[in-house]
Amino acid sequence: MDFRWRYQDAQGREVPGPEVAFADQQEAEEWFSSCWQELLDDGVEQVTLLHAESEVYGPMSLYSA
């Protein structure tokens, strides 16, 4: 199963973001740590990590990343 990020605004509404799938949680988190500022600049204010369709954790504010 793939890991991916759900992108949201501050009110929890989904917003567009990169559609990238990762083999494991560590890979997803490493990717996020390298590009969270770019996501924030593009209008993403919080993210949730998903494993298939199950939430691993989140929503997590990018303002505290």
Order of alpha helices (4+ residues) and beta strands (2+ residues): beta-alpha-beta-beta
